[in-house]
Amino acid sequence: MPSAVDFVRVNPVTGQLALCIVLDERMDNRQAIDRLRRKLNASARYAQSGDAYADHPEANRSLPFTLTAILRSPVDAIERQNLDGIKLQYRYTPIRFTVEMAEPGGLQRRAP
């Protein structure tokens, strides 16, 4: 699993694969957005190569995989606009980009 992916979720009912990236910085500047895009691209390559499905055989290859950004804190209007812009870049692809808020105390990252 590439270092860009913090954790992987597979929906137990549908088998849809979600590659999750925890956002540790504000998405209000070009450098942060570029870092996120690099992580998203590395995560997408991991799934598209088939390695993610080999590592998680319970995942359903026929469903589009999801790249999920996990927020640690609420975002302001600028950050929301930047994240919505990234979401738009995926609208005509089989990849889905979603943004979720972490549950307080419930977010655990994988060990390095």
C-alpha positions in Angstrom: 0.0 0.0 0.0 1.5 3.4 -0.9 2.2 5.9 1.8 -0.3 8.2 0.3 -3.2 5.9 1.5 -3.8 6.2 5.3 -6.3 3.3 5.4 -8.6 1.3 3.1 -12.2 0.5 3.7 -14.3 -2.1 1.9 -18.0 -1.8 2.2 -19.1 -5.2 3.7 -22.4 -5.2 1.7 -21.4 -3.9 -1.7 -17.6 -4.5 -1.7 -16.9 -1.0 -2.9 -13.3 -0.1 -2.2 -12.5 3.3 -0.6 -8.9 4.5 -0.3 -8.8 7.0 2.5 -6.5 10.0 3.0 -6.5 11.9 6.2 -6.1 15.7 5.7 -3.6 17.0 8.2 -3.4 20.5 6.8 -5.8 23.2 5.6 -6.7 23.1 2.0 -6.5 26.9 1.5 -3.3 27.2 -0.4 -1.8 25.9 -3.7 0.9 23.8 -2.0 -1.5 21.9 0.2 -3.8 21.3 -2.8 -0.9 20.0 -4.9 0.2 17.7 -2.1 -3.3 16.3 -1.9 -3.5 15.8 -5.6 -0.2 13.9 -5.6 -1.6 11.6 -2.8 -4.9 11.1 -4.8 -2.9 10.3 -8.0 -0.8 7.7 -6.1 -3.9 6.2 -4.5 -5.6 6.0 -7.8 -2.6 4.2 -9.4 -2.6 1.8 -6.5 -6.2 0.8 -7.3 -5.9 1.0 -11.1 -2.8 -1.3 -11.1 -4.9 -4.0 -9.3 -2.6 -4.0 -6.3 -5.4 -2.6 -4.0 -7.7 -5.4 -5.1 -5.0 -8.0 -4.6 -4.4 -6.7 -1.0 -8.2 -6.6 -0.4 -9.7 -9.5 -2.3 -13.1 -8.9 -0.8 -13.4 -5.7 -2.8 -15.7 -5.7 -5.8 -13.7 -4.8 -8.9 -16.8 -4.0 -10.9 -17.7 -1.0 -8.8 -15.9 2.3 -9.1 -13.4 2.8 -6.3 -13.6 5.9 -4.1 -10.9 8.3 -3.1 -12.0 9.7 0.3 -10.5 12.7 2.0 -11.1 12.5 5.8 -11.3 15.9 7.5 -10.1 16.3 11.1 -11.9 19.6 11.5 -14.5 21.6 9.8 -13.5 23.5 6.6 -14.1 27.1 5.7 -15.6 28.4 2.5 -12.3 28.6 0.7 -11.3 25.0 1.6 -14.8 23.7 0.6 -14.4 25.4 -2.8 -11.0 23.9 -3.3 -12.2 20.4 -2.4 -15.3 20.8 -4.6 -12.9 21.8 -7.4 -11.0 18.5 -7.0 -14.3 16.6 -6.9 -15.2 18.2 -10.3 -12.0 16.9 -11.8 -13.3 13.3 -11.2 -16.8 13.8 -12.5 -16.2 12.2 -15.9 -14.0 9.4 -14.7 -14.9 6.1 -13.1 -13.2 7.3 -9.9 -15.3 8.9 -7.1 -13.9 11.5 -4.8 -15.7 12.1 -1.5 -15.0 14.2 1.6 -16.0 13.0 5.1 -15.6 14.4 8.5 -13.8 12.2 11.0 -15.7 11.1 14.1 -14.2 12.6 17.2 -11.7 10.1 18.7 -12.5 7.5 16.0 -9.8 8.2 13.5 -6.8 5.8 13.6 -4.1 5.9 11.0 -2.0 2.9 10.0 1.4 2.5 11.6 4.3 3.8 9.4 
